[in-house]
């Protein structure tokens, strides 16, 4: 038994017909001989209708450029679509400590002990002054 290493790749399909469903997209991609592990159709939240694009998770070992070439111009509901590679975003683990990380590019000021001690000395003097009674 041979162990094939399969990686899931994400492709963007643009220009998809508004009436196309996830099943239509899956059938069109699988008709080209490409294994599909998932389809996500872009849906407008207000109307619930398609926005004309989809993301397809392809489970195929062929080079990505070959997959894009094979799928570009495929007819889905009588409309040719364009295919692009999806740029993967890095994991968002840096957002776990929101508000506690320095802003990139900003200079972190050094503590100014001389100013702080001067202010503290003035406050101390103010409260240690003898109070004058109305002479």
N, CA, C and O atoms as a MOPAC input file, in Angstrom:
PM7 MOZYME 1SCF
protein

 N      0.84900 1    -1.17500 1     0.00000 1
 C      0.00000 1     0.00000 1     0.00000 1
 C      0.89400 1     1.23700 1     0.00000 1
 O      1.76800 1     1.36600 1     0.85700 1
 N      0.69100 1     2.12700 1    -0.93000 1
 C      1.51200 1     3.33700 1    -1.01800 1
 C      0.81200 1     4.46100 1    -0.27800 1
 O     -0.40800 1     4.61500 1    -0.33800 1
 N      1.62000 1     5.23800 1     0.42000 1
 C      1.07700 1     6.39400 1     1.14300 1
 C      1.30300 1     7.63600 1     0.31000 1
 O      2.43900 1     8.08200 1     0.14600 1
 N      0.24200 1     8.19100 1    -0.20900 1
 C      0.34300 1     9.42100 1    -0.96900 1
 C      0.16600 1    10.60100 1    -0.02400 1
 O     -0.71200 1    10.61300 1     0.83800 1
 N      1.01500 1    11.57300 1    -0.21200 1
 C      0.87900 1    12.79800 1     0.58600 1
 C     -0.03500 1    13.74100 1    -0.17800 1
 O      0.30600 1    14.21400 1    -1.26100 1
 N     -1.16400 1    13.99900 1     0.38100 1
 C     -2.12500 1    14.90800 1    -0.24700 1
 C     -2.25100 1    16.15700 1     0.60700 1
 O     -2.35400 1    16.09900 1     1.83200 1
 N     -2.23800 1    17.25500 1    -0.06400 1
 C     -2.40400 1    18.51700 1     0.64600 1
 C     -3.65500 1    19.19900 1     0.13600 1
 O     -3.96800 1    19.15000 1    -1.05400 1
 N     -4.35600 1    19.82600 1     1.03900 1
 C     -5.55000 1    20.56200 1     0.65500 1
 C     -5.13200 1    21.94900 1     0.22800 1
 O     -4.42700 1    22.64800 1     0.95500 1
 N     -5.56500 1    22.34100 1    -0.94200 1
 C     -5.27500 1    23.67100 1    -1.47200 1
 C     -6.57600 1    24.41300 1    -1.64300 1
 O     -7.61700 1    23.82300 1    -1.93400 1
 N     -6.50500 1    25.69600 1    -1.46000 1
 C     -7.70000 1    26.52900 1    -1.54900 1
 C     -7.61800 1    27.37500 1    -2.81300 1
 O     -6.62000 1    28.05400 1    -3.05500 1
 N     -8.66700 1    27.32900 1    -3.60800 1
 C     -8.73400 1    28.09700 1    -4.84500 1
 C     -9.92000 1    29.04500 1    -4.79300 1
 O    -10.95600 1    28.74200 1    -4.20100 1
 N     -9.74700 1    30.19500 1    -5.42400 1
 C    -10.80900 1    31.19100 1    -5.53100 1
 C    -11.40300 1    31.08100 1    -6.92300 1
 O    -10.67400 1    31.09400 1    -7.91500 1
 N    -12.71800 1    30.97200 1    -7.00100 1
 C    -13.41300 1    30.96000 1    -8.28700 1
 C    -14.22100 1    32.23800 1    -8.38400 1
 O    -15.12400 1    32.46700 1    -7.57900 1
 N    -13.90600 1    33.06600 1    -9.35400 1
 C    -14.62800 1    34.31200 1    -9.56000 1
 C    -15.46700 1    34.23600 1   -10.81700 1
 O    -15.22700 1    33.40200 1   -11.69000 1
 N    -16.45100 1    35.11200 1   -10.90400 1
 C    -17.32300 1    35.13900 1   -12.07000 1
 C    -18.28900 1    33.98100 1   -12.10300 1
 O    -18.75900 1    33.59300 1   -13.17200 1
 N    -18.59200 1    33.42300 1   -10.94600 1
 C    -19.52700 1    32.30600 1   -10.85700 1
 C    -20.94800 1    32.84300 1   -11.01800 1
 O    -21.28300 1    33.89900 1   -10.48100 1
 N    -21.77000 1    32.12000 1   -11.75100 1
 C    -23.16000 1    32.53700 1   -11.96300 1
 C    -23.87600 1    32.65900 1   -10.62200 1
 O    -23.65300 1    31.85900 1    -9.71300 1
 N    -24.73100 1    33.66200 1   -10.50700 1
 C    -25.43700 1    33.89700 1    -9.24700 1
 C    -26.37100 1    32.74900 1    -8.88000 1
 O    -26.65000 1    32.52000 1    -7.70300 1
 N    -26.85000 1    32.03300 1    -9.88500 1
 C    -27.77700 1    30.93600 1    -9.59400 1
 C    -27.06000 1    29.63100 1    -9.27400 1
 O    -27.71200 1    28.64200 1    -8.93800 1
 N    -25.72100 1    29.60400 1    -9.37100 1
 C    -24.95300 1    28.38400 1    -9.11300 1
 C    -25.00400 1    28.02500 1    -7.62900 1
 O    -24.97600 1    28.89700 1    -6.76100 1
 N    -25.07800 1    26.74800 1    -7.36700 1
 C    -25.07800 1    26.25400 1    -5.99200 1
 C    -23.73800 1    25.57200 1    -5.71600 1
 O    -22.92800 1    25.38500 1    -6.62400 1
 N    -23.51600 1    25.20500 1    -4.45800 1
 C    -22.28800 1    24.50600 1    -4.09600 1
 C    -22.18500 1    23.16400 1    -4.83300 1
 O    -21.09400 1    22.74000 1    -5.21300 1
 N    -23.32000 1    22.50900 1    -5.02800 1
 C    -23.32200 1    21.22100 1    -5.74700 1
 C    -22.94900 1    21.40500 1    -7.21000 1
 O    -22.26000 1    20.55900 1    -7.77900 1
 N    -23.40000 1    22.51400 1    -7.83900 1
 C    -23.03500 1    22.79200 1    -9.23500 1
 C    -21.52900 1    23.00300 1    -9.36400 1
 O    -20.90300 1    22.50500 1   -10.29900 1
 N    -20.95500 1    23.74400 1    -8.42100 1
 C    -19.51700 1    24.02800 1    -8.45900 1
 C    -18.72400 1    22.74200 1    -8.23400 1
 O    -17.75300 1    22.46800 1    -8.94000 1
 N    -19.14800 1    21.96300 1    -7.24900 1
 C    -18.47000 1    20.68700 1    -6.96500 1
 C    -18.50900 1    19.77500 1    -8.18700 1
 O    -17.49800 1    19.16500 1    -8.53300 1
 N    -19.65400 1    19.67600 1    -8.83700 1
 C    -19.79000 1    18.79700 1   -10.00300 1
 C    -18.90900 1    19.27100 1   -11.15700 1
 O    -18.30600 1    18.44800 1   -11.84600 1
 N    -18.82400 1    20.58700 1   -11.37900 1
 C    -18.00800 1    21.10900 1   -12.48200 1
 C    -16.52000 1    20.86100 1   -12.24000 1
 O    -15.78900 1    20.53500 1   -13.17500 1
 N    -16.07000 1    21.01100 1   -11.01000 1
 C    -14.65400 1    20.79700 1   -10.70100 1
 C    -14.32100 1    19.30900 1   -10.74700 1
 O    -13.27800 1    18.92400 1   -11.27400 1
 N    -15.19500 1    18.47600 1   -10.20400 1
 C    -14.94200 1    17.03700 1   -10.23400 1
 C    -15.02300 1    16.47500 1   -11.64500 1
 O    -14.41900 1    15.44000 1   -11.92400 1
 N    -15.76300 1    17.14000 1   -12.55300 1
 C    -15.82500 1    16.69900 1   -13.95100 1
 C    -14.47100 1    16.86300 1   -14.64000 1
 O    -14.19900 1    16.19400 1   -15.63700 1
 N    -13.62800 1    17.73900 1   -14.12000 1
 C    -12.27600 1    17.93100 1   -14.65800 1
 C    -11.28400 1    16.92700 1   -14.06800 1
 O    -10.10200 1    16.95300 1   -14.41000 1
 N    -11.75400 1    16.04400 1   -13.18500 1
 C    -10.89600 1    15.01600 1   -12.61200 1
 C    -10.12600 1    15.47800 1   -11.38800 1
 O     -9.06600 1    14.93600 1   -11.07500 1
 N    -10.65000 1    16.46800 1   -10.70400 1
 C     -9.99700 1    17.01700 1    -9.51500 1
 C    -10.85100 1    16.68200 1    -8.29900 1
 O    -12.05700 1    16.93000 1    -8.28900 1
 N    -10.21300 1    16.11500 1    -7.27200 1
 C    -10.92900 1    15.75500 1    -6.04600 1
 C    -11.21700 1    17.01100 1    -5.23500 1
 O    -10.31700 1    17.81400 1    -4.99000 1
 N    -12.45600 1    17.18100 1    -4.82200 1
 C    -12.88500 1    18.35100 1    -4.05100 1
 C    -13.22100 1    17.91700 1    -2.63800 1
 O    -13.97600 1    16.96700 1    -2.43100 1
 N    -12.65100 1    18.62400 1    -1.66100 1
 C    -12.95900 1    18.29700 1    -0.27300 1
 C    -13.92300 1    19.29400 1     0.34900 1
 O    -14.46400 1    19.03200 1     1.42300 1
 N    -14.15200 1    20.43100 1    -0.29800 1
 C    -15.10300 1    21.39400 1     0.24400 1
 C    -15.34100 1    22.55800 1    -0.70300 1
 O    -14.46700 1    22.93500 1    -1.48400 1
 N    -16.53800 1    23.11800 1    -0.61800 1
 C    -16.90700 1    24.28800 1    -1.42500 1
 C    -17.60700 1    25.27600 1    -0.50500 1
 O    -18.51000 1    24.90700 1     0.24600 1
 N    -17.18300 1    26.54300 1    -0.57000 1
 C    -17.84200 1    27.60300 1     0.19100 1
 C    -18.25800 1    28.69600 1    -0.77800 1
 O    -17.40900 1    29.34600 1    -1.38900 1
 N    -19.53100 1    28.89600 1    -0.91800 1
 C    -20.07900 1    29.88600 1    -1.83200 1
 C    -20.21200 1    31.21100 1    -1.10000 1
 O    -20.71200 1    31.25000 1     0.02400 1
 N    -19.77000 1    32.30000 1    -1.72800 1
 C    -19.90800 1    33.62900 1    -1.12100 1
 C    -21.36200 1    34.04800 1    -1.11300 1
 O    -21.98300 1    34.16300 1    -2.16900 1
 N    -21.90800 1    34.27500 1     0.06600 1
 C    -23.32800 1    34.61000 1     0.23100 1
 C    -23.45400 1    36.00600 1     0.82900 1
 O    -22.73900 1    36.35400 1     1.76800 1
 N    -24.36200 1    36.79900 1     0.28300 1
 C    -24.65200 1    38.12000 1     0.83400 1
 C    -25.47600 1    37.93600 1     2.10700 1
 O    -26.50700 1    37.26300 1     2.09200 1
 N    -25.02000 1    38.53300 1     3.20600 1
 C    -25.69600 1    38.34200 1     4.49100 1
 C    -27.07300 1    38.98800 1     4.53100 1
 O    -27.96300 1    38.49600 1     5.22300 1
 N    -27.26000 1    40.07000 1     3.80600 1
 C    -28.55000 1    40.76900 1     3.83900 1
 C    -29.61700 1    40.04900 1     3.02100 1
 O    -30.74700 1    39.87600 1     3.47800 1
 N    -29.24800 1    39.62700 1     1.80200 1
 C    -30.25000 1    39.03100 1     0.91600 1
 C    -30.23100 1    37.50600 1     0.93000 1
 O    -31.22700 1    36.87900 1     0.57000 1
 N    -29.12100 1    36.89800 1     1.33800 1
 C    -29.01300 1    35.44400 1     1.33300 1
 C    -28.72800 1    34.88200 1    -0.04900 1
 O    -28.78900 1    33.66700 1    -0.24000 1
 N    -28.41500 1    35.74400 1    -1.02500 1
 C    -28.14500 1    35.29600 1    -2.38500 1
 C    -26.64500 1    35.22500 1    -2.63200 1
 O    -25.85300 1    35.78800 1    -1.87700 1
 N    -26.26800 1    34.53200 1    -3.68600 1
 C    -24.86600 1    34.37600 1    -4.04300 1
 C    -24.25300 1    35.71700 1    -4.43800 1
 O    -24.92800 1    36.57900 1    -5.00100 1
 N    -22.96500 1    35.87900 1    -4.13600 1
 C    -22.25800 1    37.10400 1    -4.49900 1
 C    -21.38600 1    36.90900 1    -5.74000 1
 O    -20.69300 1    37.84000 1    -6.14900 1
 N    -21.40600 1    35.71600 1    -6.34700 1
 C    -20.69900 1    35.49400 1    -7.59900 1
 C    -19.28500 1    34.97700 1    -7.45500 1
 O    -18.50600 1    35.04500 1    -8.40500 1
 N    -18.93600 1    34.46100 1    -6.28700 1
 C    -17.62100 1    33.85300 1    -6.11700 1
 C    -17.73200 1    32.68100 1    -5.16500 1
 O    -18.71700 1    32.52800 1    -4.44300 1
 N    -16.68300 1    31.84800 1    -5.18400 1
 C    -16.67200 1    30.67800 1    -4.30900 1
 C    -15.22500 1    30.31700 1    -3.99000 1
 O    -14.30300 1    30.67700 1    -4.72300 1
 N    -15.04600 1    29.60900 1    -2.89700 1
 C    -13.75600 1    29.04700 1    -2.52000 1
 C    -13.89300 1    27.53400 1    -2.57800 1
 O    -14.84000 1    26.95900 1    -2.04200 1
 N    -12.93400 1    26.90000 1    -3.23700 1
 C    -12.96500 1    25.45000 1    -3.40000 1
 C    -11.72600 1    24.86800 1    -2.74000 1
 O    -10.60600 1    25.30200 1    -3.00900 1
 N    -11.93200 1    23.89300 1    -1.88200 1
 C    -10.83300 1    23.16300 1    -1.25400 1
 C    -10.54500 1    21.94400 1    -2.11400 1
 O    -11.37100 1    21.03800 1    -2.22000 1
 N     -9.37000 1    21.92600 1    -2.72800 1
 C     -8.99000 1    20.87400 1    -3.65900 1
 C     -8.01700 1    19.94200 1    -2.96600 1
 O     -7.02900 1    20.38400 1    -2.38000 1
 N     -8.29800 1    18.66300 1    -3.03500 1
 C     -7.44200 1    17.65500 1    -2.41100 1
 C     -6.75300 1    16.88200 1    -3.52700 1
 O     -7.16500 1    15.78000 1    -3.88700 1
 N     -5.69000 1    17.48700 1    -4.07000 1
 C     -5.01600 1    16.91400 1    -5.21900 1
 C     -3.51500 1    17.14900 1    -5.08700 1
 O     -3.08600 1    18.18300 1    -4.57400 1
 N     -2.71800 1    16.18800 1    -5.55100 1
 C     -1.26900 1    16.28000 1    -5.41200 1
 C     -0.59800 1    16.98600 1    -6.58900 1
 O      0.61300 1    17.20900 1    -6.56100 1
 N     -1.35800 1    17.33900 1    -7.61200 1
 C     -0.76600 1    18.01200 1    -8.77300 1
 C     -0.34100 1    19.43500 1    -8.42200 1
 O     -0.86100 1    20.01700 1    -7.47000 1
 N      0.59800 1    20.00100 1    -9.17900 1
 C      1.01900 1    21.38100 1    -8.91800 1
 C     -0.14500 1    22.35600 1    -9.03900 1
 O     -1.05900 1    22.16500 1    -9.84200 1
 N     -0.09200 1    23.38600 1    -8.23800 1
 C     -1.17700 1    24.35700 1    -8.17900 1
 C     -1.38200 1    25.06100 1    -9.51200 1
 O     -2.52000 1    25.32500 1    -9.89900 1
 N     -0.31100 1    25.36700 1   -10.21400 1
 C     -0.42000 1    26.03800 1   -11.51600 1
 C     -1.19800 1    25.17900 1   -12.50900 1
 O     -1.97600 1    25.69900 1   -13.30800 1
 N     -0.98700 1    23.86500 1   -12.45700 1
 C     -1.72300 1    22.97000 1   -13.35200 1
 C     -3.21000 1    22.95200 1   -13.02400 1
 O     -4.04800 1    22.93300 1   -13.92600 1
 N     -3.53600 1    22.95800 1   -11.73900 1
 C     -4.94600 1    22.96400 1   -11.33800 1
 C     -5.63800 1    24.24500 1   -11.79400 1
 O     -6.77200 1    24.21100 1   -12.27200 1
 N     -4.94100 1    25.38300 1   -11.64100 1
 C     -5.52200 1    26.66000 1   -12.05500 1
 C     -5.74000 1    26.67800 1   -13.56200 1
 O     -6.77100 1    27.16100 1   -14.03100 1
 N     -4.78500 1    26.15900 1   -14.32400 1
 C     -4.91400 1    26.10700 1   -15.77800 1
 C     -6.07600 1    25.20800 1   -16.19000 1
 O     -6.82100 1    25.52800 1   -17.11600 1
 N     -6.22400 1    24.08900 1   -15.50100 1
 C     -7.31200 1    23.15900 1   -15.82800 1
 C     -8.68400 1    23.76500 1   -15.55100 1
 O     -9.63000 1    23.51400 1   -16.29800 1
 N     -8.80400 1    24.55500 1   -14.49300 1
 C    -10.12200 1    25.05000 1   -14.08600 1
 C    -10.48400 1    26.40200 1   -14.67800 1
 O    -11.65800 1    26.77100 1   -14.68500 1
 N     -9.51300 1    27.14500 1   -15.17200 1
 C     -9.81200 1    28.46500 1   -15.72400 1
 C    -10.67400 1    28.30200 1   -16.97600 1
 O    -10.32100 1    27.56600 1   -17.89700 1
 N    -11.79300 1    28.99100 1   -16.98900 1
 C    -12.70600 1    28.94300 1   -18.12700 1
 C    -13.73800 1    27.84700 1   -18.06200 1
 O    -14.52900 1    27.69400 1   -18.99200 1
 N    -13.75500 1    27.07500 1   -16.98500 1
 C    -14.75600 1    26.01400 1   -16.83400 1
 C    -16.13800 1    26.64600 1   -16.74400 1
 O    -16.32800 1    27.65000 1   -16.05900 1
 N    -17.09500 1    26.05400 1   -17.43800 1
 C    -18.46300 1    26.57000 1   -17.41600 1
 C    -19.20500 1    26.04000 1   -16.20200 1
 O    -19.30200 1    24.83000 1   -15.99700 1
 N    -19.72300 1    26.95400 1   -15.40600 1
 C    -20.57400 1    26.60800 1   -14.26800 1
 C    -21.88200 1    27.33800 1   -14.47000 1
 O    -21.92400 1    28.56700 1   -14.41100 1
 N    -22.94600 1    26.60100 1   -14.70500 1
 C    -24.26800 1    27.16900 1   -15.01800 1
 C    -24.16400 1    28.11500 1   -16.21700 1
 O    -24.66900 1    29.23700 1   -16.17500 1
 N    -23.51200 1    27.65800 1   -17.27700 1
 C    -23.37000 1    28.38500 1   -18.54400 1
 C    -22.59000 1    29.68800 1   -18.41800 1
 O    -22.81100 1    30.62100 1   -19.19000 1
 N    -21.69300 1    29.75700 1   -17.46600 1
 C    -20.87200 1    30.95600 1   -17.32100 1
 C    -19.44000 1    30.52900 1   -17.00400 1
 O    -19.20800 1    29.72300 1   -16.10300 1
 N    -18.47900 1    31.08100 1   -17.75800 1
 C    -17.07300 1    30.74300 1   -17.55400 1
 C    -16.56600 1    31.43300 1   -16.29700 1
 O    -16.88600 1    32.59600 1   -16.04800 1
 N    -15.78200 1    30.72200 1   -15.51000 1
 C    -15.24800 1    31.29800 1   -14.27500 1
 C    -13.74200 1    31.47200 1   -14.38700 1
 O    -13.08400 1    30.84000 1   -15.21400 1
 N    -13.21800 1    32.33400 1   -13.54600 1
 C    -11.76700 1    32.50300 1   -13.47400 1
 C    -11.30500 1    31.91700 1   -12.14000 1
 O    -12.04400 1    31.90600 1   -11.15600 1
 N    -10.08100 1    31.43800 1   -12.13500 1
 C     -9.55700 1    30.74900 1   -10.95800 1
 C     -8.25900 1    31.42200 1   -10.53500 1
 O     -7.40000 1    31.72600 1   -11.36300 1
 N     -8.13400 1    31.64800 1    -9.23800 1
 C     -6.92300 1    32.24200 1    -8.68000 1
 C     -6.52400 1    31.48000 1    -7.43300 1
 O     -7.34000 1    30.80200 1    -6.80900 1
 N     -5.24500 1    31.60500 1    -7.08000 1
 C     -4.73700 1    30.97600 1    -5.87500 1
 C     -5.13800 1    31.83000 1    -4.66900 1
 O     -5.15100 1    33.05800 1    -4.75800 1
 N     -5.46000 1    31.19900 1    -3.56300 1
 C     -5.78900 1    31.90900 1    -2.33300 1
 C     -4.51600 1    32.06300 1    -1.52200 1
 O     -3.80600 1    31.08700 1    -1.27800 1
 N     -4.22700 1    33.28200 1    -1.10700 1
 C     -3.07100 1    33.51900 1    -0.24400 1
 C     -3.44500 1    33.15200 1     1.17700 1
 O     -4.38200 1    33.70900 1     1.75000 1
 N     -2.70800 1    32.21500 1     1.73700 1
 C     -2.98600 1    31.76400 1     3.09700 1
 C     -2.54700 1    32.81900 1     4.09500 1
 O     -1.45800 1    33.37900 1     3.97200 1
 N     -3.37300 1    33.08700 1     5.06700 1
 C     -3.03200 1    34.02600 1     6.13300 1
 C     -2.34300 1    33.27000 1     7.26200 1
 O     -2.69100 1    32.12400 1     7.54600 1
 N     -1.37000 1    33.90500 1     7.90200 1
 C     -0.74300 1    33.23000 1     9.03500 1
 C     -1.72700 1    33.13400 1    10.19200 1
 O     -2.66700 1    33.92500 1    10.26900 1
 N     -1.52500 1    32.18500 1    11.08400 1
 C     -2.43200 1    32.06800 1    12.23900 1
 C     -2.41100 1    33.34700 1    13.07400 1
 O     -1.38700 1    34.02500 1    13.15700 1
 N     -3.53000 1    33.66700 1    13.68400 1
 C     -3.67800 1    34.91300 1    14.41000 1
 C     -3.43400 1    34.73500 1    15.90100 1
 O     -4.21700 1    35.21200 1    16.72200 1
 N     -2.35300 1    34.05200 1    16.25100 1
 C     -2.06800 1    33.81700 1    17.65200 1
 C     -1.58300 1    35.07100 1    18.36200 1
 O     -1.64300 1    35.15200 1    19.58900 1
 N     -1.09600 1    36.06300 1    17.59100 1
 C     -0.59500 1    37.27900 1    18.22000 1
 C     -1.71900 1    38.14500 1    18.76500 1
 O     -1.45400 1    39.09600 1    19.50100 1
 N     -2.95400 1    37.84600 1    18.42700 1
 C     -4.07800 1    38.66100 1    18.89000 1
 C     -4.64800 1    38.18600 1    20.22500 1
 O     -5.61800 1    38.74900 1    20.73200 1
 N     -4.03900 1    37.15100 1    20.78400 1
 C     -4.55800 1    36.62200 1    22.04300 1
 C     -4.38600 1    37.61000 1    23.18300 1
 O     -5.19500 1    37.64000 1    24.11100 1
 N     -3.33800 1    38.41600 1    23.11800 1
 C     -3.09100 1    39.36400 1    24.19500 1
 C     -3.36400 1    40.78500 1    23.71100 1
 O     -2.50000 1    41.65500 1    23.81800 1
 N     -4.53900 1    41.01900 1    23.19000 1
 C     -4.89500 1    42.32700 1    22.63600 1
 C     -4.75000 1    43.42100 1    23.69000 1
 O     -5.24200 1    43.28700 1    24.81100 1
 N     -4.08500 1    44.47800 1    23.32700 1
 C     -3.92900 1    45.60700 1    24.22800 1
 C     -2.66800 1    45.54100 1    25.05800 1
 O     -2.34000 1    46.50900 1    25.74400 1
 N     -1.95700 1    44.44600 1    25.02100 1
 C     -0.76700 1    44.29200 1    25.84500 1
 C      0.50000 1    44.13600 1    25.01800 1
 O      1.54200 1    43.73800 1    25.53900 1
 N      0.41100 1    44.44300 1    23.75600 1
 C      1.59900 1    44.35300 1    22.92200 1
 C      1.95000 1    45.74300 1    22.40800 1
 O      1.05700 1    46.56500 1    22.20200 1
 N      3.22800 1    46.01700 1    22.19900 1
 C      3.60400 1    47.33900 1    21.70500 1
 C      3.17600 1    47.51300 1    20.25100 1
 O      3.12300 1    46.54000 1    19.49800 1
 N      2.87900 1    48.71600 1    19.86500 1
 C      2.50600 1    49.02800 1    18.49900 1
 C      3.76700 1    48.95800 1    17.65100 1
 O      4.81300 1    49.47800 1    18.03900 1
 N      3.66700 1    48.32500 1    16.50900 1
 C      4.84800 1    48.17200 1    15.66600 1
 C      5.27200 1    49.53300 1    15.14100 1
 O      4.44800 1    50.32000 1    14.67500 1
 N      6.54500 1    49.79200 1    15.22100 1
 C      7.08600 1    51.04500 1    14.71600 1
 C      7.05500 1    52.17500 1    15.72300 1
 O      7.66400 1    53.22000 1    15.49200 1
 N      6.37100 1    51.99400 1    16.82000 1
 C      6.29300 1    53.04700 1    17.83000 1
 C      7.47400 1    52.92000 1    18.78600 1
 O      7.90900 1    51.81700 1    19.11500 1
 N      7.97300 1    54.04600 1    19.21800 1
 C      9.08300 1    54.05700 1    20.16500 1
 C      8.50400 1    53.97900 1    21.56300 1
 O      7.62100 1    54.75200 1    21.93500 1
 N      9.01300 1    53.04200 1    22.32200 1
 C      8.56400 1    52.89600 1    23.69700 1
 C      9.37800 1    53.87700 1    24.54900 1
 O     10.60200 1    53.76500 1    24.60300 1
 N      8.72600 1    54.83200 1    25.21300 1
 C      9.47600 1    55.81700 1    25.98700 1
 C     10.13000 1    55.17900 1    27.20700 1
 O      9.58000 1    54.27300 1    27.83300 1
 N     11.31000 1    55.67700 1    27.52200 1
 C     12.00900 1    55.20300 1    28.71200 1
 C     11.43300 1    55.91000 1    29.92500 1
 O     10.96500 1    57.04300 1    29.81600 1
 N     11.46100 1    55.26300 1    31.07300 1
 C     10.93600 1    55.91700 1    32.27900 1
 C     11.78500 1    57.13100 1    32.62400 1
 O     13.01200 1    57.09700 1    32.53200 1
 N     11.11600 1    58.19800 1    33.02100 1
 C     11.80500 1    59.43800 1    33.34700 1
 C     11.78700 1    59.61100 1    34.85700 1
 O     10.90800 1    60.27300 1    35.40800 1
 N     12.75000 1    59.01900 1    35.50700 1
 C     12.80200 1    59.03800 1    36.96800 1
 C     13.01900 1    60.43000 1    37.52600 1
 O     12.47900 1    60.76000 1    38.58200 1
 N     13.81400 1    61.27200 1    36.82400 1
 C     14.07300 1    62.60900 1    37.34500 1
 C     12.79900 1    63.44600 1    37.39000 1
 O     12.59200 1    64.18300 1    38.35400 1
 N     11.94900 1    63.35400 1    36.38600 1
 C     10.70300 1    64.12200 1    36.37000 1
 C      9.75500 1    63.58000 1    37.42900 1
 O      9.12200 1    64.34300 1    38.15900 1
 N      9.66400 1    62.25000 1    37.50600 1
 C      8.77200 1    61.65300 1    38.48900 1
 C      9.19300 1    62.03200 1    39.90900 1
 O      8.35400 1    62.36500 1    40.74600 1
 N     10.49100 1    61.97800 1    40.17000 1
 C     10.93700 1    62.31100 1    41.52700 1
 C     10.71900 1    63.79700 1    41.81400 1
 O     10.39800 1    64.15900 1    42.94700 1
 N     10.88600 1    64.66800 1    40.80800 1
 C     10.64300 1    66.09100 1    40.99900 1
 C      9.16700 1    66.34700 1    41.31300 1
 O      8.84100 1    67.13700 1    42.19900 1
 N      8.29100 1    65.68100 1    40.59000 1
 C      6.86700 1    65.84300 1    40.85700 1
 C      6.50800 1    65.31200 1    42.23600 1
 O      5.72600 1    65.92400 1    42.96500 1
 N      7.07900 1    64.18100 1    42.58300 1
 C      6.79800 1    63.62400 1    43.89900 1
 C      7.31400 1    64.54600 1    44.99800 1
 O      6.65800 1    64.68900 1    46.03000 1
 N      8.47700 1    65.17700 1    44.80200 1
 C      9.03700 1    66.09100 1    45.79000 1
 C      8.13000 1    67.31400 1    45.95400 1
 O      7.90500 1    67.77100 1    47.07500 1
 N      7.61700 1    67.84000 1    44.85500 1
 C      6.71900 1    69.00200 1    44.93700 1
 C      5.44200 1    68.64800 1    45.68700 1
 O      4.97100 1    69.41800 1    46.52500 1
 N      4.88500 1    67.47900 1    45.38200 1
 C      3.66800 1    67.07100 1    46.09300 1
 C      3.94500 1    66.93000 1    47.59100 1
 O      3.14000 1    67.34500 1    48.42500 1
 N      5.06300 1    66.35500 1    47.90800 1
 C      5.42600 1    66.15200 1    49.30700 1
 C      5.59400 1    67.49900 1    50.01800 1
 O      5.11400 1    67.68300 1    51.13600 1
 N      6.27700 1    68.43300 1    49.36100 1
 C      6.46500 1    69.76100 1    49.94700 1
 C      5.12800 1    70.46900 1    50.13400 1
 O      4.91700 1    71.14600 1    51.14000 1
 N      4.24200 1    70.31900 1    49.18600 1
 C      2.94800 1    70.97400 1    49.25900 1
 C      2.16000 1    70.49100 1    50.47500 1
 O      1.50600 1    71.28500 1    51.15100 1
 N      2.22500 1    69.20100 1    50.74800 1
 C      1.45400 1    68.66900 1    51.85700 1
 C      2.17000 1    68.79900 1    53.19800 1
 O      1.53900 1    68.66100 1    54.24500 1
 N      3.46000 1    69.05900 1    53.18500 1
 C      4.19800 1    69.20300 1    54.43800 1
 C      4.35100 1    70.65300 1    54.87500 1
 O      4.93500 1    70.91200 1    55.92700 1
 N      3.84600 1    71.59900 1    54.10400 1
 C      3.96500 1    73.00000 1    54.48800 1
 C      3.13600 1    73.25300 1    55.74300 1
 O      2.04300 1    72.71300 1    55.91100 1
 N      3.67000 1    74.06200 1    56.58500 1
 C      2.85300 1    74.41800 1    57.75700 1
 C      1.68200 1    75.28800 1    57.30400 1
 O      1.83600 1    76.19000 1    56.48100 1
 N      0.53200 1    74.99900 1    57.85100 1
 C     -0.64600 1    75.77500 1    57.47800 1
 C     -0.68000 1    77.07100 1    58.24900 1
 O     -0.44400 1    77.13000 1    59.45600 1
 N     -0.97400 1    78.07000 1    57.51700 1
 C     -1.07900 1    79.37200 1    58.17200 1
 C     -2.49100 1    79.58600 1    58.61200 1
 O     -3.44500 1    79.36700 1    57.86600 1
 N     -2.60100 1    80.00800 1    59.80800 1
 C     -3.91400 1    80.41800 1    60.25500 1
 C     -4.08300 1    81.85100 1    59.80900 1
 O     -3.09700 1    82.56500 1    59.62300 1
 N     -5.26500 1    82.26400 1    59.64100 1
 C     -5.50000 1    83.64300 1    59.19800 1
 C     -4.84500 1    84.63800 1    60.13300 1
 O     -5.40400 1    84.90200 1    61.19800 1
 N     -3.68000 1    85.21500 1    59.79800 1
 C     -2.91300 1    86.13700 1    60.63800 1
 C     -3.74300 1    87.29800 1    61.04000 1
 O     -3.26500 1    88.18200 1    61.75100 1

